Amino acid sequence: MTAPKTIGVLFIEGYADWEYGLLAASAAEWFGARAIAISPHKAPLTSIAGFSLSPTRGANPAENMDLDAVAVIGSDGWAGKDAPDVSPLLKAVAARGGVVGGICAGTLALARAGLFEGVSHTSNGRDWILEHEPAYAGAAGYQDVPHAVADNNVVSAPGSAPGTFAAAFLETLYPELVGQIGEMRAMFAREHTGVAHGHGDAS
C-alpha cells in the first residue's frame, strides 16, 4: 500500500473561507491524504468570515519536505505591497515534481514564483492579474475561463471556482484515480442541475 499523500494548504491573514473546504475535505475523506495548514503568518489567522485558524507549520521549505502538493488559498493580502514571499516553498515543491496550485489571489504567489512560465493558467481575469503582476513570466499562457486550469503539475483557478479547483488539483495529484475524481465532479455538478434564478424548488 502506498503512503498517503501530504497536501499543504497555505493560508495568510484574511483567507477566503469558501476556497479550501472542498479540496482539503475531499482529499482527506475520499483519498486518504493528509491536509496540513501552513502559513508564513503567526497564528491565529482570521478569515473573511471572522473565523480563526491556527496553522500547524510555517512556510519554510525545511519544515515542509514531506509535501507532495501545496495549494495557495486566496486573500486580499496577496495583492498588498507587504504580501509574503512564499516562492521558496512553492519552487521547492515544484522542483521535486509536486503539485502546486493557487486559487483567486493565491495565483499571484504562483506568478511571483515564476511557476506560470510555459504553462496554461488562469486567475481572476487577465486584466486583474496584469494589474498586480504586469510583467510576470508566462503571461501569454493565460486562459480566460471561469474554471480551474491544470497544466504540468500547476493548477490555477479564479476565486469563483473552488469546485473545479478541488477536482483539477486532485486529478493532477492522483492521475491514476481520474475515474473516481470524475464521479466527484459529477456529484458537484448535480447541485446546479435544474437550478434557475437561484431557486432549486417551486419557490
TIVEX-977586 format. One record per residue (C-alpha): chain; x, y, z. Coordinates in steps of 0.1 Angstrom, whole numbers, plus 5000, padded with zeros to 4 digits. Layout:
<sites>
SITE kette    x    y    z
SITE     A    X    Y    Z
...
</sites>
This chain:
<sites>
SITE kette    x    y    z
SITE     A 5000 5000 5000
SITE     A 5014 5034 4990
SITE     A 5019 5061 5016
SITE     A 4992 5087 5019
SITE     A 4999 5120 5000
SITE     A 5005 5151 5021
SITE     A 4990 5183 5009
SITE     A 5000 5217 5024
SITE     A 4971 5242 5024
SITE     A 4987 5276 5026
SITE     A 4968 5304 5043
SITE     A 4976 5341 5051
SITE     A 4955 5366 5071
SITE     A 4921 5373 5056
SITE     A 4919 5339 5038
SITE     A 4888 5331 5018
SITE     A 4866 5306 5037
SITE     A 4850 5290 5006
SITE     A 4882 5283 4986
SITE     A 4898 5254 5005
SITE     A 4870 5233 5020
SITE     A 4862 5211 4991
SITE     A 4898 5204 4983
SITE     A 4910 5197 5019
SITE     A 4880 5177 5030
SITE     A 4877 5156 4998
SITE     A 4915 5149 4998
SITE     A 4913 5136 5034
SITE     A 4879 5119 5034
SITE     A 4879 5103 5000
SITE     A 4916 5099 4991
SITE     A 4932 5093 5024
SITE     A 4955 5123 5021
SITE     A 4969 5144 5050
SITE     A 4959 5180 5047
SITE     A 4981 5203 5067
SITE     A 4975 5240 5073
SITE     A 5006 5261 5068
SITE     A 5013 5298 5069
SITE     A 5041 5324 5069
SITE     A 5019 5344 5094
SITE     A 5017 5339 5131
SITE     A 4986 5322 5145
SITE     A 4958 5327 5148
SITE     A 4947 5338 5114
SITE     A 4913 5353 5108
SITE     A 4892 5345 5077
SITE     A 4870 5368 5057
SITE     A 4841 5354 5077
SITE     A 4859 5361 5110
SITE     A 4867 5325 5118
SITE     A 4901 5317 5134
SITE     A 4926 5291 5121
SITE     A 4959 5280 5137
SITE     A 4983 5267 5111
SITE     A 5003 5236 5120
SITE     A 5035 5248 5103
SITE     A 5053 5278 5089
SITE     A 5060 5282 5052
SITE     A 5098 5275 5053
SITE     A 5107 5248 5028
SITE     A 5128 5230 5055
SITE     A 5096 5224 5075
SITE     A 5077 5210 5046
SITE     A 5100 5185 5029
SITE     A 5072 5159 5031
SITE     A 5047 5178 5010
SITE     A 5035 5161 4978
SITE     A 5015 5192 4969
SITE     A 5007 5227 4981
SITE     A 4976 5248 4975
SITE     A 4977 5286 4980
SITE     A 4944 5299 4992
SITE     A 4932 5334 4983
SITE     A 4932 5365 5004
SITE     A 4933 5402 4996
SITE     A 4967 5402 5014
SITE     A 4983 5386 4983
SITE     A 4976 5418 4964
SITE     A 4991 5440 4990
SITE     A 5025 5456 4989
SITE     A 5035 5436 5020
SITE     A 5024 5402 5007
SITE     A 5046 5375 5020
SITE     A 5071 5358 4997
SITE     A 5064 5321 4996
SITE     A 5083 5315 4964
SITE     A 5109 5293 4980
SITE     A 5083 5268 4993
SITE     A 5064 5267 4960
SITE     A 5095 5263 4940
SITE     A 5108 5235 4963
SITE     A 5075 5215 4959
SITE     A 5075 5220 4921
SITE     A 5112 5211 4918
SITE     A 5105 5176 4933
SITE     A 5076 5170 4910
SITE     A 5049 5180 4934
SITE     A 5016 5197 4925
SITE     A 5014 5235 4931
SITE     A 4980 5252 4930
SITE     A 4966 5287 4936
SITE     A 4931 5300 4937
SITE     A 4919 5336 4934
SITE     A 4946 5360 4947
SITE     A 4966 5330 4957
SITE     A 4975 5328 4920
SITE     A 4997 5359 4925
SITE     A 5020 5338 4946
SITE     A 5025 5314 4918
SITE     A 5030 5342 4893
SITE     A 5057 5357 4915
SITE     A 5074 5324 4919
SITE     A 5076 5321 4881
SITE     A 5055 5289 4880
SITE     A 5032 5301 4852
SITE     A 5061 5303 4827
SITE     A 5054 5278 4799
SITE     A 5021 5266 4813
SITE     A 4984 5274 4807
SITE     A 4969 5290 4837
SITE     A 4941 5313 4849
SITE     A 4932 5337 4877
SITE     A 4905 5363 4885
SITE     A 4908 5378 4850
SITE     A 4936 5387 4826
SITE     A 4933 5424 4835
SITE     A 4933 5416 4872
SITE     A 4964 5396 4873
SITE     A 4983 5420 4850
SITE     A 4973 5449 4872
SITE     A 4990 5432 4901
SITE     A 5019 5415 4883
SITE     A 5022 5433 4849
SITE     A 5055 5416 4839
SITE     A 5050 5381 4852
SITE     A 5066 5352 4833
SITE     A 5042 5332 4813
SITE     A 5015 5358 4808
SITE     A 5010 5346 4772
SITE     A 4996 5313 4786
SITE     A 4967 5330 4804
SITE     A 4933 5313 4798
SITE     A 4903 5335 4802
SITE     A 4879 5308 4815
SITE     A 4856 5305 4846
SITE     A 4870 5272 4858
SITE     A 4903 5257 4870
SITE     A 4932 5251 4846
SITE     A 4958 5223 4852
SITE     A 4990 5221 4832
SITE     A 5022 5204 4840
SITE     A 5015 5200 4878
SITE     A 5004 5236 4881
SITE     A 4967 5242 4889
SITE     A 4951 5276 4890
SITE     A 4915 5289 4894
SITE     A 4895 5321 4899
SITE     A 4880 5326 4933
SITE     A 4846 5317 4920
SITE     A 4857 5281 4911
SITE     A 4865 5261 4943
SITE     A 4848 5230 4929
SITE     A 4868 5227 4897
SITE     A 4899 5238 4916
SITE     A 4895 5208 4940
SITE     A 4888 5184 4912
SITE     A 4916 5196 4890
SITE     A 4941 5196 4919
SITE     A 4932 5161 4929
SITE     A 4933 5148 4893
SITE     A 4968 5162 4890
SITE     A 4979 5147 4923
SITE     A 4961 5113 4916
SITE     A 4962 5107 4878
SITE     A 4955 5070 4884
SITE     A 4922 5079 4900
SITE     A 4907 5101 4872
SITE     A 4876 5080 4871
SITE     A 4868 5084 4908
SITE     A 4875 5121 4906
SITE     A 4852 5123 4876
SITE     A 4825 5109 4898
SITE     A 4833 5137 4923
SITE     A 4830 5163 4896
SITE     A 4796 5149 4885
SITE     A 4784 5149 4921
SITE     A 4794 5186 4925
SITE     A 4777 5194 4892
SITE     A 4744 5179 4903
SITE     A 4739 5207 4927
SITE     A 4733 5231 4898
SITE     A 4712 5209 4876
SITE     A 4678 5224 4870
SITE     A 4686 5254 4892
SITE     A 4672 5287 4878
SITE     A 4671 5322 4893
SITE     A 4686 5310 4925
SITE     A 4658 5286 4934
SITE     A 4660 5248 4933
SITE     A 4624 5242 4942
SITE     A 4590 5257 4933
SITE     A 4595 5288 4954
</sites>
